[in-house]
Amino acid sequence: MTGPTVSVIIAAYNAMPYITRCVLSVAGQSIGQEALEIVAVDDGSTDGTSEELDRLAGLYPNLLRVIHQDNSGGPSAPRNAGLDHARGTFVFFLDADDHLGPEALQRMVAMAEDNGTDIVLGKMVGVGGREAPTSMFRRNQPKTDVFSSRVYWTLNPMKLFRRALLERLELRFPTDLKIGEDQLFVAPAYLHATGISVLADYDCLFWVEREDSGNITLQTGVTERRLKFLPRMVDMLLEQVPSGPGRDHLAHRHLTVDVRQVLEGLVQEPRPRQEKLLRRLAEIIAPLWHDGLNDRLSAMARLRLHLVRHVMLDEVLELIRFEDELARSKVATPVLLDGGRAYARYPYLRDPARAIPDRCYDVTGQLGVRHRVTRAELRGTALHLTGFGYLHRVATEDVTTGLVLRERDGGSEYRIPVRHTATPGLGKDEDEGRYAYGRAGFEAVVDLGTAADGHPLGDGLWDVFLVIGAQGLTREVRIGHKRDADVSGKPATHLVDVGGELRAVTLYATKPHGNFTLDIGECKHEVLPQLGLHGVNWAPDAPATLEFTGRCTLAAFPDGHLAVHLANERGDTARFPAHPAPEADHAFVVRVPVAELPAGVWAGELRVGPWTLPLPQLPDDLAPAKWRRRGLPWYAKPADEPSEAFGLQVARTDLVRAVTRRLKA
């Protein structure tokens, strides 16, 4: 008999009333109950959870199995019991407090099967004030791994696992740990999975904070318990991951998240134990630490680790107090500017008694960049850009901000000077108005004919950057994704005369990031697809006038350049400009008074500068036009030679042949 697709394992202890919604959220999954089994393990509950599970099993006898056992004191034993009884191709661990989105399992199974992955992370949503991890859920990742993604920053087991992976690795939750047991289960699974998927566009798991704060992970914050599992995680990394960038990527998580959690608990310990526990923490993290990790870490993390590694207890406690206040404050920490670097004024900055290195405070690369485009417009041969840009916490003094155009493929770049403008009141809505940026504005005019050091810009995709500078600090940023609502990012192709040559220039916002780029020379935005001729016929108000109708979505081109050009076999030429049609946007009409054309067979095309479009063939049933010129009859009709191209015969009527035809008729 074929087993279920997914076994949902629920470890439950005193989970009323949450357990009901938890089970019902599984029973109502869109994947269907026939594809599921629920293995619920009651770990000696005393609040009615056991009885509620039995009641639900009666409602869903083919779906829910309940296992009762004595209380084990933690989530490991009931999860292991559930895993021992699971029969599904996949396993999903669901805490009894939490619940699933209706399509969660169907979507996650499809992600695993479509991409051949062993683990699927479904987007988590915090409920009741509980904070869910977010950094790994910024976008869908059909197939990734633990080293090239942020999945390692969520080591809880509420994920979809291919059961064959767990059995091959003989993975079970360690029962001697009250906290961190999930890390020792999930991390090896990550490391040995053939692939990991991230489902970020659907709310899969609702992570609930209980009103009684009874969540297991919220109860276990004691430093001693954290220091029991952390060395085992360090040993696992040292044994299973070679030294290098991969190990550093995983170590980053432990050196920031886990160290911070240990220190939060340290504050609650009695003073005699604090130094002992801090020294133990320093010993545990020592194998993971090296100076090369500095570039991966924030300044606060560098400072925190420096104090831990040097067992500076009083300073650690002060830093934790400072971090707690900072988290409650709405004002970012001021910075000290020195030698083109920015140093956060965290505790003990340049305190000679502590001699903590400046690198522990260096936030130069972390300074927030604030910018906005308020105008982006091509007019003639000039691109006009206005807006503002500044570095967070750096006053706009000695401003050096400028614009840079950089060709995407060749790497050529040109700096464009800007005019710095006043921005009164900028900054008042941030940091409670602590920092002001009164001269952050810029105005730039990019002359396409001279922007390349006095020469025209060449063909290519020219990305637009703002180099924001003040008080010796500079940061470069692409601009456009933050712009006023009336600043369009839609592609707008202009035909402009640059140095006597008509060139195609398109200003557009890239997808998906929305930054401005100049396309010069039709690299991505061709001219001809923006031109079209719909038809040709005699004008209803002028019997001897051909009327061409068409559509042109070019944003701009020189007056009179869009025209129909005709030529006959004798070398005669004629030109007829297009005019806007009043009845529709972007529509145009070209009127050709054929009575003014010399005799001959005329061919032609629609032209705008060097771009040409063939004229449509005249309808076969087009009636001849007739008129008199100097008293003699003339006519125009489709050319006799069969052709798919436009051909118009203009001639004087042969009177003798005309009389002969009439007599015969």
C-alpha positions as CSV (number, residue, x, y, z in Angstrom):
1,M,0.0,0.0,0.0
2,T,1.4,3.4,-0.9
3,G,2.1,5.7,2.0
4,P,1.0,9.3,2.4
5,T,2.8,12.1,0.7
6,V,3.4,14.1,3.9
7,S,3.5,13.0,7.6
8,V,2.8,16.0,9.8
9,I,4.4,15.5,13.2
10,I,3.0,17.4,16.1
11,A,4.7,17.3,19.5
12,A,2.2,18.6,22.1
13,Y,2.5,19.5,25.7
14,N,-0.2,21.5,27.5
15,A,-1.1,23.2,24.2
16,M,-4.8,24.1,24.9
17,P,-6.5,25.8,23.2
18,Y,-4.0,26.1,20.4
19,I,-3.9,22.4,19.5
20,T,-7.4,22.4,18.0
21,R,-6.6,25.1,15.4
22,C,-3.2,23.4,14.7
23,V,-4.8,20.0,13.8
24,L,-7.7,21.6,11.9
25,S,-5.2,23.6,9.8
26,V,-3.6,20.3,8.7
27,A,-7.0,18.6,8.1
28,G,-8.0,21.4,5.8
29,Q,-4.9,21.4,3.6
30,S,-5.6,21.8,-0.1
31,I,-3.3,18.8,-0.9
32,G,-6.2,16.6,0.4
33,Q,-6.4,14.3,3.4
34,E,-5.7,11.2,1.3
35,A,-2.1,12.6,0.8
36,L,-1.6,13.2,4.6
37,E,-1.2,11.6,7.9
38,I,-0.9,13.4,11.3
39,V,1.2,11.9,14.0
40,A,0.4,13.8,17.2
41,V,2.5,12.9,20.3
42,D,1.1,14.0,23.6
43,D,4.0,14.4,26.0
44,G,2.1,13.9,29.2
45,S,-0.2,16.9,29.0
46,T,-2.2,17.9,32.1
47,D,-4.4,20.6,30.6
48,G,-6.8,18.7,28.4
49,T,-4.6,18.5,25.4
50,S,-4.6,14.7,25.6
51,E,-8.4,14.5,25.6
52,E,-8.7,17.0,22.8
53,L,-6.3,15.0,20.6
54,D,-8.4,11.9,21.2
55,R,-11.6,13.8,20.3
56,L,-10.0,15.0,17.1
57,A,-8.8,11.5,16.3
58,G,-12.4,10.4,16.5
59,L,-13.4,13.0,13.9
60,Y,-10.5,12.1,11.6
61,P,-9.8,8.4,12.2
62,N,-8.1,8.0,8.8
63,L,-5.9,11.0,9.2
64,L,-4.9,11.5,12.8
65,R,-2.9,9.1,15.0
66,V,-2.3,10.0,18.6
67,I,0.5,8.6,20.7
68,H,0.5,9.2,24.5
69,Q,3.7,9.1,26.5
70,D,5.0,10.3,29.9
71,N,6.3,13.8,30.0
72,S,9.9,13.9,28.7
73,G,10.6,17.5,29.7
74,G,11.3,18.8,26.1
75,P,10.3,18.6,22.5
76,S,12.9,16.1,21.3
77,A,11.4,12.8,22.6
78,P,7.9,13.4,21.2
79,R,9.3,14.6,17.9
80,N,11.5,11.5,17.7
81,A,8.5,9.3,18.5
82,G,6.5,10.9,15.7
83,L,9.3,10.5,13.3
84,D,9.6,6.8,14.2
85,H,6.0,6.3,13.2
86,A,6.0,8.5,10.1
87,R,5.3,6.8,6.8
88,G,5.2,9.8,4.4
89,T,7.6,10.6,1.6
90,F,8.0,14.0,3.3
91,V,7.9,15.0,7.0
92,F,6.7,18.3,8.3
93,F,7.3,19.2,12.0
94,L,4.5,21.5,13.3
95,D,4.5,22.9,16.8
96,A,1.2,22.5,18.7
97,D,0.9,26.3,19.1
98,D,1.2,27.1,15.4
99,H,-0.9,26.5,12.3
100,L,-0.6,26.2,8.5
101,G,-1.9,28.3,5.7
102,P,-4.5,26.3,3.6
103,E,-2.2,25.7,0.6
104,A,1.1,25.4,2.5
105,L,1.8,21.7,2.1
106,Q,0.6,21.5,-1.5
107,R,2.9,24.3,-2.5
108,M,5.9,23.0,-0.5
109,V,5.6,19.5,-1.9
110,A,5.3,20.9,-5.4
111,M,8.4,23.0,-4.8
112,A,10.4,19.9,-3.6
113,E,9.2,17.7,-6.5
114,D,9.7,20.2,-9.2
115,N,13.2,21.0,-8.2
116,G,14.4,17.7,-6.7
117,T,15.2,19.2,-3.3
118,D,15.3,17.6,0.1
119,I,14.2,20.5,2.3
120,V,11.6,23.2,1.7
121,L,11.4,26.4,3.9
122,G,7.9,27.9,3.8
123,K,7.4,31.6,4.7
124,M,6.8,32.1,8.4
125,V,4.5,34.8,9.8
126,G,4.6,35.9,13.4
127,V,1.3,36.1,15.3
128,G,0.6,37.8,18.6
129,G,3.8,39.7,18.7
130,R,6.1,36.8,17.9
131,E,8.9,37.8,15.5
132,A,9.4,35.4,12.7
133,P,12.7,35.2,10.6
134,T,12.5,37.1,7.4
135,S,15.9,37.4,5.8
136,M,15.7,34.1,3.9
137,F,12.2,34.8,2.6
138,R,12.8,37.9,0.5
139,R,12.2,35.9,-2.7
140,N,11.5,32.4,-3.9
141,Q,14.5,30.2,-4.3
142,P,13.6,27.0,-6.2
143,K,17.0,25.4,-5.5
144,T,19.7,26.7,-3.3
145,D,22.1,25.4,-0.6
146,V,23.1,26.4,2.9
147,F,26.2,28.3,1.8
148,S,24.7,30.6,-0.9
149,S,21.5,31.6,0.9
150,R,20.3,32.8,4.4
151,V,18.5,29.5,5.2
152,Y,21.0,28.8,8.1
153,W,19.5,31.8,9.9
154,T,16.4,29.7,10.6
155,L,17.3,26.4,12.4
156,N,13.9,25.5,13.8
157,P,12.5,22.3,12.4
158,M,9.2,23.7,11.1
159,K,10.1,22.8,7.5
160,L,9.3,20.1,4.9
161,F,12.0,17.3,4.9
162,R,12.3,14.4,2.6
163,R,12.1,11.5,5.0
164,A,14.7,9.5,3.1
165,L,17.3,12.2,3.9
166,L,16.5,12.0,7.6
167,E,16.7,8.2,7.6
168,R,19.9,8.1,5.6
169,L,21.6,10.4,8.1
170,E,19.9,8.6,11.0
171,L,18.9,12.1,12.3
172,R,17.0,12.4,15.6
173,F,16.6,15.2,18.1
174,P,19.1,15.0,21.0
175,T,17.1,14.3,24.2
176,D,19.7,15.6,26.6
177,L,19.1,19.2,25.5
178,K,16.3,21.5,26.6
179,I,17.2,24.2,24.0
180,G,19.2,24.1,20.8
181,E,18.1,20.5,20.0
182,D,16.6,21.7,16.7
183,Q,19.9,23.2,15.6
184,L,21.6,19.8,15.9
185,F,18.9,18.3,13.8
186,V,18.4,20.9,11.1
187,A,22.0,21.9,10.5
188,P,23.2,18.4,9.4
189,A,20.1,18.1,7.2
190,Y,21.0,21.4,5.5
191,L,24.6,20.3,5.0
192,H,23.7,17.0,3.4
193,A,20.6,17.9,1.4
194,T,20.8,17.6,-2.4
195,G,19.1,21.0,-2.5
196,I,17.0,23.4,-0.4
197,S,14.0,25.3,-1.7
198,V,12.6,28.5,-0.2
199,L,8.9,29.3,-0.8
200,A,8.6,33.1,0.0
201,D,5.4,34.1,-1.9
202,Y,2.9,32.3,0.3
203,D,2.3,32.5,4.1
204,C,2.9,28.8,5.0
205,L,3.4,28.8,8.8
206,F,1.8,31.0,11.4
207,W,4.2,31.2,14.3
208,V,2.1,31.9,17.4
209,E,3.2,33.6,20.6
210,R,1.1,32.0,23.4
211,E,-0.8,34.4,25.7
212,D,0.9,32.6,28.7
213,S,4.3,32.8,27.0
214,G,4.4,29.0,27.2
215,N,6.2,28.4,23.9
216,I,9.1,26.1,24.6
217,T,11.6,28.3,22.7
218,L,10.4,31.4,24.7
219,Q,10.9,29.7,28.0
220,T,14.4,28.4,27.6
221,G,16.7,31.4,27.7
222,V,19.0,30.4,30.4
223,T,22.7,30.9,29.6
224,E,23.8,27.6,31.0
225,R,21.5,25.7,28.6
226,R,22.7,27.7,25.6
227,L,26.3,27.0,26.5
228,K,25.5,23.3,26.5
229,F,24.4,23.0,22.9
230,L,26.6,25.8,21.3
231,P,29.9,23.8,21.6
232,R,28.3,20.9,19.9
233,M,27.3,23.1,17.0
234,V,30.8,24.5,16.8
235,D,32.2,20.9,16.8
236,M,29.8,19.9,14.0
237,L,31.0,22.8,11.8
238,L,34.6,22.0,12.4
239,E,34.1,18.4,11.6
240,Q,31.7,18.7,8.6
241,V,32.6,22.0,6.9
242,P,36.1,22.7,5.6
243,S,37.6,26.0,6.7
244,G,37.0,28.9,4.3
245,P,34.1,31.1,3.1
246,G,31.5,28.3,3.6
247,R,32.4,27.7,7.2
248,D,32.6,31.5,7.8
249,H,29.1,32.0,6.4
250,L,27.7,29.5,8.9
251,A,29.9,30.7,11.8
252,H,28.5,34.2,11.2
253,R,25.1,33.0,12.4
254,H,26.5,31.6,15.6
255,L,28.8,34.5,16.3
256,T,25.9,37.0,16.1
257,V,22.6,35.4,16.9
258,D,23.7,32.8,19.4
259,V,26.3,34.9,21.1
260,R,23.8,37.7,21.5
261,Q,21.2,35.4,23.1
262,V,23.8,34.0,25.5
263,L,24.7,37.5,26.6
264,E,21.0,38.4,27.1
265,G,20.8,35.6,29.6
266,L,24.1,36.4,31.2
267,V,22.6,39.6,32.6
268,Q,20.2,37.6,34.7
269,E,22.9,35.4,36.3
270,P,24.5,36.2,39.7
271,R,27.8,38.1,39.5
272,P,30.0,35.2,40.6
273,R,28.8,33.1,37.7
274,Q,28.8,35.8,35.1
275,E,32.6,35.8,34.6
276,K,32.8,32.0,34.6
277,L,30.0,31.8,31.9
278,L,31.6,34.6,29.9
279,R,35.0,32.9,29.9
280,R,33.3,29.6,28.8
281,L,31.6,31.4,25.9
282,A,34.9,32.9,24.8
283,E,36.4,29.4,24.8
284,I,33.5,28.0,22.8
285,I,33.7,30.6,20.0
286,A,37.5,30.7,19.7
287,P,37.7,28.0,17.0
288,L,35.3,29.8,14.8
289,W,36.8,33.3,15.1
290,H,39.5,34.9,12.9
291,D,40.2,38.4,11.8
292,G,38.9,37.7,8.3
293,L,35.4,37.5,9.7
294,N,35.4,41.3,10.4
295,D,34.2,42.2,6.9
296,R,31.1,40.0,7.4
297,L,30.1,41.5,10.7
298,S,28.4,44.7,11.8
299,A,30.4,47.1,14.0
300,M,28.2,46.1,16.9
301,A,28.9,42.4,16.4
302,R,32.6,43.1,16.1
303,L,32.6,45.1,19.3
304,R,30.5,42.5,21.1
305,L,32.9,39.7,20.1
306,H,36.0,41.7,21.0
307,L,34.6,42.1,24.5
308,V,33.7,38.4,24.8
309,R,37.0,37.2,23.5
310,H,38.9,39.4,26.0
311,V,36.5,38.4,28.8
312,M,35.7,42.1,29.6
313,L,32.7,41.4,31.8
314,D,31.8,45.0,32.9
315,E,32.1,46.2,29.4
316,V,29.9,43.4,28.1
317,L,27.2,44.2,30.6
318,E,27.3,47.9,29.7
319,L,27.1,47.0,26.0
320,I,24.1,44.8,26.6
321,R,22.4,47.7,28.5
322,F,23.3,50.1,25.7
323,E,21.9,47.7,23.0
324,D,18.7,47.4,24.9
325,E,18.3,51.2,25.1
326,L,19.2,51.5,21.5
327,A,16.5,49.0,20.5
328,R,13.9,51.1,22.4
329,S,15.2,54.4,21.0
330,K,14.1,56.0,17.8
331,V,17.4,57.8,17.3
332,A,20.4,56.1,15.6
333,T,23.8,56.3,17.3
334,P,25.9,59.4,16.3
335,V,29.1,58.9,14.5
336,L,32.6,60.3,14.7
337,L,34.1,61.2,11.3
338,D,37.9,60.9,11.0
339,G,40.1,60.4,8.0
340,G,37.3,59.5,5.6
341,R,35.9,56.9,8.0
342,A,32.8,56.9,10.3
343,Y,32.9,55.4,13.8
344,A,29.8,54.7,15.8
345,R,29.9,56.3,19.2
346,Y,29.3,53.0,21.0
347,P,30.6,52.6,24.5
348,Y,34.3,52.9,25.0
349,L,35.1,54.4,21.6
350,R,38.8,55.5,21.8
351,D,38.8,55.0,25.6
352,P,42.5,54.7,26.4
353,A,41.8,52.5,29.4
354,R,40.2,49.8,27.2
355,A,42.3,50.3,24.0
356,I,39.6,48.7,21.8
357,P,40.5,48.9,18.1
358,D,38.8,51.4,15.9
359,R,37.7,48.6,13.6
360,C,35.2,47.5,16.2
361,Y,33.4,50.8,15.7
362,D,33.8,51.4,12.0
363,V,30.4,51.8,10.4
364,T,31.6,53.4,7.1
365,G,30.2,50.6,5.0
366,Q,27.0,50.4,7.1
367,L,26.0,54.0,6.8
368,G,22.5,54.2,5.4
369,V,22.2,55.9,2.0
370,R,19.0,58.0,1.6
371,H,18.2,59.2,-1.9
372,R,15.3,60.1,-4.1
373,V,14.8,61.3,-7.7
374,T,12.3,64.1,-8.1
375,R,12.8,64.7,-11.8
376,A,14.1,62.5,-14.6
377,E,13.4,63.8,-18.1
378,L,14.9,63.8,-21.6
379,R,14.5,67.1,-23.3
380,G,16.3,67.5,-26.6
381,T,19.9,66.3,-26.2
382,A,19.9,66.7,-22.4
383,L,18.9,64.4,-19.6
384,H,17.6,66.4,-16.6
385,L,17.9,64.8,-13.2
386,T,17.0,66.3,-9.8
387,G,16.6,64.9,-6.4
388,F,18.5,64.5,-3.1
389,G,21.0,62.1,-1.6
390,Y,22.8,62.0,1.8
391,L,24.5,59.6,4.2
392,H,22.5,58.8,7.3
393,R,23.9,60.6,10.4
394,V,26.4,62.6,8.3
395,A,25.6,66.3,8.1
396,T,25.7,67.8,4.5
397,E,28.8,69.9,4.9
398,D,31.6,70.0,2.4
399,V,29.3,68.2,0.0
400,T,31.0,66.5,-3.0
401,T,28.0,64.6,-4.5
402,G,28.2,64.0,-8.2
403,L,26.6,61.9,-10.9
404,V,28.3,59.0,-12.7
405,L,27.3,57.3,-16.0
406,R,28.8,53.8,-16.3
407,E,28.5,51.7,-19.5
408,R,27.3,48.3,-18.3
409,D,29.3,46.0,-20.6
410,G,32.5,48.0,-21.4
411,G,32.9,49.7,-18.1
412,S,33.5,53.2,-19.4
413,E,32.4,55.8,-17.0
414,Y,32.0,59.6,-16.9
415,R,31.5,61.8,-13.9
416,I,28.9,64.5,-14.4
417,P,29.0,67.6,-12.2
418,V,25.9,68.6,-10.4
419,R,24.6,71.7,-8.7
420,H,24.1,71.2,-5.0
421,T,20.9,72.6,-3.7
422,A,19.3,73.4,-0.4
423,T,16.9,70.9,1.2
424,P,15.4,72.6,4.2
425,G,13.7,70.3,6.7
426,L,15.2,67.1,5.3
427,G,15.7,64.7,8.1
428,K,13.0,66.0,10.5
429,D,10.9,62.9,10.1
430,E,13.8,60.5,11.1
431,D,15.7,60.0,14.3
432,E,13.3,62.5,16.0
433,G,14.9,65.2,14.0
434,R,18.3,64.7,15.6
435,Y,20.2,65.0,12.3
436,A,19.6,67.6,9.6
437,Y,20.6,67.4,5.9
438,G,20.1,71.0,4.7
439,R,22.2,70.7,1.5
440,A,21.5,67.3,0.1
441,G,19.8,68.3,-3.1
442,F,21.3,67.9,-6.6
443,E,20.5,69.2,-10.1
444,A,22.2,67.6,-13.1
445,V,22.0,68.2,-16.8
446,V,23.6,65.5,-18.9
447,D,24.4,66.8,-22.4
448,L,24.5,63.7,-24.6
449,G,26.7,65.4,-27.0
450,T,29.5,66.3,-24.6
451,A,29.1,64.0,-21.6
452,A,32.0,61.7,-22.7
453,D,34.7,64.2,-21.7
454,G,33.5,66.6,-24.4
455,H,32.4,64.0,-26.9
456,P,29.1,62.3,-27.5
457,L,28.2,59.2,-25.4
458,G,28.7,56.0,-27.3
459,D,26.2,53.3,-27.9
460,G,25.5,51.2,-24.8
461,L,23.5,50.8,-21.7
462,W,24.5,53.7,-19.4
463,D,23.6,53.0,-15.8
464,V,23.0,56.1,-13.6
465,F,24.8,56.3,-10.3
466,L,24.9,59.0,-7.6
467,V,28.1,59.3,-5.7
468,I,27.0,60.9,-2.4
469,G,29.8,62.7,-0.6
470,A,30.0,64.9,2.5
471,Q,32.8,65.6,5.0
472,G,35.2,63.3,3.3
473,L,32.9,60.2,3.1
474,T,31.5,58.9,-0.2
475,R,29.1,56.2,-1.1
476,E,27.9,55.2,-4.6
477,V,24.4,54.1,-5.3
478,R,22.1,53.3,-8.2
479,I,19.3,55.8,-8.4
480,G,15.7,55.6,-9.6
481,H,14.1,52.9,-7.5
482,K,13.2,55.6,-5.0
483,R,11.5,58.4,-6.9
484,D,8.5,60.7,-6.7
485,A,5.2,59.2,-7.9
486,D,5.1,61.5,-10.9
487,V,8.5,60.4,-12.1
488,S,7.9,57.7,-14.7
489,G,10.1,54.7,-15.1
490,K,8.4,53.5,-18.3
491,P,10.7,53.3,-21.4
492,A,10.6,56.5,-23.4
493,T,12.5,56.5,-26.7
494,H,13.7,59.8,-28.1
495,L,15.3,60.4,-31.5
496,V,17.7,63.2,-30.9
497,D,20.2,65.0,-33.1
498,V,23.6,64.5,-31.6
499,G,26.5,66.0,-33.5
500,G,24.5,66.0,-36.7
501,E,23.4,62.3,-36.3
502,L,20.0,61.2,-35.4
503,R,20.3,58.7,-32.5
504,A,17.9,56.6,-30.4
505,V,18.0,57.4,-26.7
506,T,15.7,55.6,-24.2
507,L,15.5,56.5,-20.5
508,Y,13.9,53.7,-18.5
509,A,13.8,52.0,-15.1
510,T,15.3,48.5,-15.0
511,K,13.3,45.5,-13.9
512,P,12.9,44.4,-11.2
513,H,15.1,46.9,-9.3
514,G,13.7,50.1,-10.9
515,N,16.9,52.0,-11.4
516,F,17.5,54.5,-14.2
517,T,19.5,53.5,-17.3
518,L,20.1,55.3,-20.6
519,D,19.9,53.0,-23.6
520,I,21.8,54.7,-26.4
521,G,21.8,52.9,-29.8
522,E,18.8,50.5,-29.4
523,C,20.6,48.0,-27.1
524,K,17.3,47.0,-25.6
525,H,14.7,49.4,-27.1
526,E,14.5,49.3,-30.9
527,V,12.9,52.0,-32.9
528,L,11.1,50.1,-35.6
529,P,8.8,48.1,-33.3
530,Q,7.5,51.5,-32.1
531,L,6.4,52.3,-35.6
532,G,3.5,50.8,-37.5
533,L,1.4,51.3,-40.6
534,H,-2.1,50.1,-40.3
535,G,-3.5,50.7,-43.8
536,V,-3.9,52.9,-46.9
537,N,-7.0,54.1,-48.8
538,W,-8.4,57.1,-50.5
539,A,-9.2,59.9,-48.2
540,P,-12.9,60.2,-47.7
541,D,-12.8,64.0,-48.1
542,A,-10.3,64.1,-51.0
543,P,-10.9,61.5,-53.7
544,A,-7.4,61.9,-55.3
545,T,-5.5,61.8,-52.0
546,L,-4.1,58.6,-50.5
547,E,-4.3,58.4,-46.7
548,F,-1.8,56.2,-44.7
549,T,-2.7,55.6,-41.1
550,G,-0.3,54.4,-38.5
551,R,0.9,54.4,-34.9
552,C,4.1,55.8,-33.4
553,T,5.0,55.4,-29.7
554,L,8.3,57.2,-29.8
555,A,8.4,59.8,-27.1
556,A,10.0,62.5,-29.3
557,F,11.7,63.1,-32.6
558,P,12.5,66.2,-34.6
559,D,9.6,67.9,-36.3
560,G,8.9,66.7,-39.8
561,H,11.2,63.7,-39.7
562,L,8.4,61.1,-39.7
563,A,7.2,61.1,-43.3
564,V,6.3,59.0,-46.3
565,H,9.0,59.1,-49.0
566,L,8.1,58.2,-52.6
567,A,10.2,57.6,-55.7
568,N,9.4,56.5,-59.3
569,E,11.5,54.8,-62.0
570,R,12.4,58.1,-63.5
571,G,14.2,59.4,-60.4
572,D,11.4,61.7,-59.3
573,T,11.0,61.9,-55.5
574,A,8.3,63.3,-53.1
575,R,8.0,63.6,-49.4
576,F,4.9,63.9,-47.3
577,P,5.1,64.4,-43.5
578,A,3.0,62.7,-40.9
579,H,0.5,64.5,-38.7
580,P,-1.1,63.4,-35.4
581,A,-4.5,61.8,-35.8
582,P,-6.9,63.4,-33.4
583,E,-9.0,60.3,-32.6
584,A,-6.4,58.2,-30.8
585,D,-3.1,58.5,-28.8
586,H,0.1,57.9,-30.8
587,A,-1.9,57.6,-34.0
588,F,-0.8,59.5,-37.1
589,V,-1.9,60.1,-40.7
590,V,0.0,60.8,-43.9
591,R,-1.9,62.3,-46.8
592,V,-0.4,61.9,-50.3
593,P,-2.2,64.1,-53.0
594,V,-1.5,61.9,-55.9
595,A,-2.8,64.5,-58.4
596,E,0.5,66.4,-57.7
597,L,2.7,63.5,-58.6
598,P,4.5,63.2,-62.0
599,A,3.7,60.3,-64.1
600,G,5.4,57.0,-63.3
601,V,5.2,53.9,-61.1
602,W,5.8,55.0,-57.5
603,A,7.3,53.0,-54.6
604,G,7.9,54.2,-51.2
605,E,8.6,53.8,-47.5
606,L,7.9,55.4,-44.1
607,R,11.0,57.1,-42.8
608,V,12.1,58.7,-39.5
609,G,15.8,59.5,-39.9
610,P,17.7,56.4,-40.9
611,W,14.9,54.1,-39.8
612,T,12.6,52.9,-42.6
613,L,9.4,50.9,-42.8
614,P,7.9,49.6,-46.1
615,L,4.6,51.0,-47.1
616,P,1.6,48.6,-47.2
617,Q,0.4,47.1,-50.5
618,L,-2.5,49.0,-52.0
619,P,-5.7,47.0,-51.9
620,D,-6.4,45.0,-55.0
621,D,-10.0,46.4,-55.2
622,L,-8.8,50.0,-54.8
623,A,-10.8,52.1,-57.4
624,P,-8.7,54.3,-59.7
625,A,-8.6,58.0,-58.8
626,K,-9.3,60.4,-61.7
627,W,-8.7,64.1,-62.1
628,R,-7.8,66.7,-64.8
629,R,-4.6,68.4,-65.2
630,R,-4.4,71.3,-67.7
631,G,-7.7,70.1,-69.1
632,L,-6.4,66.5,-69.7
633,P,-7.7,63.4,-67.8
634,W,-5.2,61.7,-65.4
635,Y,-5.6,58.7,-63.2
636,A,-3.9,56.8,-60.4
637,K,-4.3,53.1,-59.5
638,P,-2.4,50.1,-58.1
639,A,0.6,49.2,-60.3
640,D,-0.1,46.4,-62.8
641,E,3.0,44.4,-61.9
642,P,2.0,41.9,-59.1
643,S,4.0,42.7,-55.9
644,E,3.6,42.5,-52.2
645,A,5.0,45.9,-51.9
646,F,3.5,49.3,-52.4
647,G,3.2,50.3,-56.0
648,L,1.2,53.2,-57.4
649,Q,0.8,54.0,-61.2
650,V,0.2,57.6,-62.0
651,A,-0.5,58.4,-65.7
652,R,-2.3,60.6,-68.2
653,T,-5.3,58.9,-69.8
654,D,-4.6,57.7,-73.4
655,L,-7.7,59.2,-75.2
656,V,-7.4,57.0,-78.3
657,R,-7.3,53.8,-76.3
658,A,-10.1,55.1,-74.0
659,V,-12.4,55.8,-77.0
660,T,-11.6,52.4,-78.6
661,R,-12.5,50.6,-75.3
662,R,-15.8,52.5,-75.2
663,L,-16.6,51.6,-78.8
664,K,-15.9,47.9,-78.1
665,A,-18.0,48.0,-75.0
